[in-house]
Amino acid sequence: MSGEGLVPDCSGCYAEAGSYEGQTAYNRCDGAYWIWYNGMGYIISNAKGQETTNFWEHIPGPLPAGDYAPLGGAEGTPNVAPA
C-alpha cells in the first residue's frame, strides 16, 4: 500500500491475517494497521473492527484494491494495489 501525505502513515506491506465480516483481513507487517471489511467496504485503521479516529474507507467492497477516503481526522489518500 502506498500514498503521499498520509497522516498518520498507514503505508507499508500488508499480509493476509484471517477474516472479518466474511472477507479477508490484512495486517501491516509491523502490526500497526489493519485493512478489514465492515460489511459495506474496506477500512484502514489501527484496530480491526474499529472506526474511531484517523481511518480511511473504500466503498464499495468487497475487494480491498483502490483509493481510500480519509475520515475521522486522517489525511491523504492511500492506494491499495494487489501484490
N, C-alpha and C positions, 0 to 999 in steps of 0.2 A: 504494500500500500504506500502511496506517495501523496504529496500535496505541498503547496507552499503557503506560508503564513498560518500554519496550524497552531492554534493556542487553545489548550495545551497540545503538545506534539504527540499525536497518536500514530505517526508514521512508523514503518518498520516491517519486519517479517511476521506473518501470522501463520499458524498451523491449526489444522482441524483439532477440535477439543470437545468431542461429544456433540450434544444437540440441545436445542431449546425450542419449545413450541413446535416440535416435529421437524425442524430444519437443522442443518449443520451449523454448529457454533465454532468460532475461531478465536484463539487466544494469541496475543502478541508473544513473541518468543521469550521476552523477559517477564511475561505475566502481568504487565501493567494495564493492558486494554483488551477488550473483547469486541468481537463482531458477532451479533446474535439477532435472531428473528423475534419480533414482538407480536406476530400474528397478522401484521399489515405490511411490514417491510423490515429491512435490516437496520440495526442501530450499532453505532460505535460508542462505547462508554467504558469507564474504568471498572465497572462491575456488571457481570452478566445479569440481566433481568432488571436493571435499574436505569431509569431515565430521569435523573435529577438535575445536575448541573454539568455543563461542559460535555455535551454529547452531540452526535451527528446522526441524521436519519436519511435513509434511502428508501423511498416508496415509489413504485410498487415493488414488492418482493415477488416471488420467493428466491430470487437469485441475488447474491451479495455484490456482484460486479457493477461498477458505475460510480457516479459522483454522489456525494453525501452533502446534505444541507446542515449548516451549524444551528444548534439550538441550545438554550439554557446557558448562554454566555460563551459558548465555544466560538472560535473564529477559524476562517479558512474553509477550503473545500477539498477534503480528502477524496482520492480516487482509488477504488479497489479494482484491481485487474487480476484476472485468473493467472495462476502460476504457470 
